[in-house]
Amino acid sequence: MQYGETRMDVLTARDGKKLDVHLWEPESPRMILMGVHGGMAHAGDFVTPAQYFKRMGILTAAYDLRGHKRPKVHIHRFEDLVLDTLAFYSWIRERFPRLPLFYMGHSVGGLIGTHLGLDFGKEVEGINGFIFSAPYYANAIKAGPFGIPMVKLLSRIWPGLTIPNPDFTHLLTHDSIITARHRQDALDGVRARKASMRFGAELFRAQDHVTSSIHQWSRPLLVFVSGQDHVADSDVTRRLLRRIDPAVVRRVFHPENFHENYNETNRTDTYRQMLVWMDQVSGGG
């Protein structure tokens, strides 16, 4: 339990794969946050918001995405991440059937959550609302000669080939302590520095689905968008969010934030807005 967890557990995916579950659990939780982390990261990244919400009587449960928690991220299909997350939802509901439950996704976790809400609405009716930080709806990472068309092509020819992306660790948060933790996680091999062509291509394909379908979104949604995002294109995100019925979505724009809103220096304001919104949606406010 390296990240202040109350305890660890295991999620068994539909294909038998074992995925670590991290829990930050107060004595008598009144609500649950279902954490789904970003690409190249791991579930321990939720330690900062999870410890805050634990003091507020809210349990955070997060799992390590398949293909992650290693120096290079590689997956076969984006759908595997969505189905694993659907299994994680069932895992939580089996153990906590009555508590209000909110999805908390960051970056790729927001992209997964969008697919979950669009394509598995009936299966996840027990999710009271969705909260996304900097959802990865469009790429903002400078990849040199390996643009999106080239990544898609090479994914079919050589799926395990590494994308030569730059190191952008210093552009994730203005918090130097958290940045140092990210760097140490990379040295420890639990945070990736590289990603495979297949991983990149699958994310781009998943983004295309969101672009064509996001107007169908109908679930309560709170989204934090970063103005200085060097990973997810915030202009595209804001444009896509305007396609959603304004009655179900609340957009919060942090103009000075880097990519990781949950880990930024103004994060307490983000957490407080989440608390107010969750209480309103769940009827507890």
C-alpha positions in Angstrom: 0.0 0.0 0.0 2.4 2.6 -1.3 -0.1 5.4 -1.9 -1.8 5.7 1.5 -4.5 3.2 0.7 -6.7 1.7 3.4 -6.4 -1.7 1.7 -5.8 -3.4 -1.7 -7.9 -5.9 -3.5 -8.1 -7.6 -6.9 -10.5 -7.3 -9.8 -10.7 -10.4 -12.0 -11.5 -9.4 -15.6 -13.7 -11.4 -17.9 -10.7 -13.1 -19.4 -9.2 -14.0 -16.0 -6.7 -11.2 -15.9 -6.0 -9.9 -12.4 -6.0 -6.1 -11.9 -5.1 -4.4 -8.7 -7.7 -2.4 -6.9 -6.8 0.5 -4.5 -9.2 1.6 -1.8 -9.2 4.7 0.4 -12.0 3.9 2.8 -13.4 5.9 5.7 -15.0 4.1 8.6 -18.6 4.8 7.5 -18.6 5.9 3.8 -21.6 7.9 2.6 -20.6 7.9 -1.0 -18.2 6.3 -3.5 -15.9 7.6 -6.1 -15.0 5.1 -8.8 -11.6 6.2 -10.1 -10.3 5.4 -13.6 -6.8 6.8 -14.2 -5.2 8.3 -17.3 -3.0 6.7 -19.9 0.6 5.8 -18.9 -0.4 6.3 -15.2 -1.7 4.0 -12.5 -4.4 4.0 -9.8 -2.1 5.3 -7.1 -2.2 8.6 -8.8 -5.6 9.2 -7.1 -3.9 9.3 -3.7 -4.2 13.1 -3.4 -8.0 13.5 -4.1 -8.7 10.1 -2.4 -7.2 11.3 0.9 -9.2 14.5 0.7 -12.5 12.8 0.0 -11.8 10.1 2.7 -11.8 13.0 5.3 -15.2 13.9 3.8 -16.6 10.4 4.4 -16.3 9.4 0.7 -14.7 6.1 -0.4 -12.5 6.1 -3.4 -11.9 2.8 -5.3 -9.6 2.8 -8.3 -8.1 0.0 -10.4 -5.0 -0.3 -12.5 -5.8 -0.4 -16.2 -4.6 -3.4 -18.1 -1.4 -2.8 -20.0 -0.3 -0.2 -17.5 1.8 -0.1 -14.4 4.9 -0.9 -16.5 7.5 1.2 -18.4 5.7 1.0 -21.7 1.9 0.9 -22.1 0.5 -1.6 -24.6 -3.1 -2.9 -25.2 -4.8 -4.9 -27.9 -8.2 -3.1 -28.0 -9.7 0.0 -26.4 -12.8 -2.1 -25.8 -10.9 -4.2 -23.3 -10.4 -1.1 -21.1 -14.1 -0.3 -21.4 -15.2 -3.8 -20.5 -12.7 -4.0 -17.6 -14.2 -0.8 -16.3 -17.7 -2.2 -16.6 -16.5 -5.2 -14.6 -15.0 -2.8 -12.0 -18.4 -1.1 -11.7 -20.0 -4.5 -11.0 -17.2 -5.2 -8.5 -18.0 -2.1 -6.6 -21.8 -2.5 -6.7 -21.5 -6.1 -5.4 -19.7 -4.8 -2.3 -21.5 -1.4 -1.8 -25.0 -1.9 -3.3 -26.7 1.1 -1.8 -24.3 4.0 -1.6 -24.4 6.8 -4.2 -21.7 6.2 -6.8 -19.9 8.6 -9.0 -17.4 7.9 -11.8 -14.2 9.9 -11.5 -12.1 9.7 -14.7 -9.0 11.6 -15.7 -7.7 11.9 -19.3 -8.0 8.4 -20.8 -10.2 7.6 -17.8 -12.6 10.3 -19.1 -12.5 8.8 -22.6 -13.3 5.4 -21.1 -16.1 6.9 -19.0 -17.6 8.6 -22.1 -17.7 5.2 -23.9 -19.2 3.6 -20.8 -22.0 6.2 -20.6 -22.7 6.3 -24.3 -22.6 2.5 -25.1 -23.5 0.8 -21.7 -26.1 3.2 -20.3 -28.5 0.5 -19.0 -25.7 -1.6 -17.5 -24.4 1.4 -15.5 -27.7 2.9 -14.4 -26.4 2.7 -10.9 -23.8 5.4 -11.5 -25.3 8.6 -10.2 -23.1 10.9 -12.3 -19.8 11.2 -14.1 -16.9 13.5 -13.3 -14.1 14.0 -15.9 -10.8 15.8 -15.6 -9.2 16.8 -19.0 -10.9 14.0 -20.9 -8.6 12.8 -23.7 -11.0 13.6 -26.6 -8.2 14.9 -28.9 -4.4 14.7 -28.8 -2.2 17.7 -28.0 1.1 15.8 -27.6 3.7 16.8 -30.1 4.8 13.5 -31.7 7.3 14.8 -34.3 7.1 12.8 -37.6 4.8 10.2 -36.0 1.5 12.0 -36.6 -1.9 10.3 -36.1 -2.1 8.8 -39.6 1.4 7.3 -39.2 0.6 5.8 -35.7 -2.6 4.2 -37.1 -0.7 2.7 -40.0 2.2 1.4 -37.9 -0.2 0.0 -35.4 -1.3 -2.5 -38.1 2.2 -3.4 -39.2 4.1 -3.3 -36.0 1.7 -2.8 -33.0 4.4 -3.1 -30.3 6.6 -0.4 -31.8 7.2 2.5 -29.4 5.8 6.0 -30.2 8.8 8.4 -29.8 6.9 10.9 -27.7 8.7 13.6 -25.6 8.9 13.6 -21.8 6.1 15.8 -20.7 6.1 14.9 -17.0 6.9 18.6 -16.1 3.8 19.7 -17.9 1.2 17.6 -16.0 0.9 19.8 -12.8 2.4 22.9 -11.3 2.9 21.0 -8.0 6.6 20.2 -7.8 6.0 17.5 -5.1 3.6 15.5 -7.2 5.8 16.0 -10.3 8.7 14.4 -8.2 6.4 11.5 -7.3 5.6 11.0 -10.9 9.3 10.8 -11.8 10.0 8.4 -9.0 7.1 6.2 -10.1 8.7 6.1 -13.6 12.0 5.1 -12.1 10.2 2.4 -10.1 8.6 1.0 -13.3 4.9 1.7 -12.3 4.5 4.8 -14.4 5.1 4.5 -18.2 7.4 6.7 -20.1 6.5 5.2 -23.5 3.4 3.8 -25.3 3.0 1.4 -28.2 1.7 2.2 -31.6 -1.3 0.0 -30.9 -2.2 1.9 -27.7 -2.0 5.2 -29.5 -4.1 4.0 -32.5 -6.7 2.5 -30.2 -7.1 5.8 -28.4 -7.4 7.7 -31.6 -10.1 5.3 -32.8 -11.9 5.7 -29.5 -11.8 9.5 -29.9 -13.4 9.2 -33.3 -16.4 7.5 -31.7 -16.8 10.2 -29.1 -16.7 12.9 -31.8 -19.5 11.3 -33.7 -21.7 10.3 -30.7 -21.2 12.7 -27.8 -24.4 14.6 -28.7 -26.3 11.5 -27.5 -24.9 11.9 -23.9 -27.7 12.1 -21.4 -26.2 11.4 -17.9 -25.3 14.0 -15.2 -21.8 15.2 -16.1 -19.3 17.5 -14.4 -16.1 18.2 -16.5 -13.0 20.1 -15.6 -11.1 21.4 -18.6 -7.5 22.6 -18.4 -6.5 25.8 -20.2 -2.7 24.9 -20.4 -3.1 21.3 -21.4 -0.2 19.8 -23.3 -1.8 16.3 -23.5 -5.5 16.7 -24.3 -6.6 19.4 -26.7 -8.8 21.6 -24.5 -10.2 23.6 -27.5 -11.6 20.4 -29.0 -12.9 19.2 -25.6 -14.8 22.5 -25.1 -16.3 22.3 -28.6 -17.4 18.7 -28.1 -19.0 19.4 -24.7 -21.1 22.2 -26.3 -22.9 19.4 -28.2 -24.3 17.9 -25.0 -27.6 19.0 -23.6 -26.7 21.8 -21.3 -29.3 20.6 -18.8 -27.1 17.5 -18.0 -23.5 18.9 -18.2 -21.6 21.4 -16.1 -18.3 22.6 -17.5 -15.6 24.2 -15.3 -12.6 25.8 -17.1 -9.3 26.3 -15.3 -7.4 28.6 -17.6 -4.0 28.2 -15.9 -4.1 24.5 -15.1 -1.9 21.9 -16.7 -3.4 18.5 -17.6 -4.0 17.0 -14.1 -6.8 19.0 -12.5 -7.1 16.6 -9.6 -3.4 17.1 -8.8 -3.1 20.8 -9.6 -2.2 23.5 -7.1 -5.8 24.8 -7.1 -7.2 21.3 -6.5 -9.0 22.1 -3.3 -11.3 24.3 -5.3 -11.9 21.5 -7.7 -12.7 19.0 -4.9 -15.1 21.5 -3.3 -17.0 21.9 -6.6 -17.1 18.1 -6.9 -18.6 17.8 -3.4 -21.3 20.4 -4.0 -22.3 18.9 -7.3 -22.3 15.3 -6.0 -24.5 16.2 -3.1 -26.9 18.0 -5.5 -27.1 15.1 -7.9 -27.5 12.5 -5.2 -30.0 14.5 -3.2 -27.7 14.9 -0.3 -27.1 18.6 -0.6 
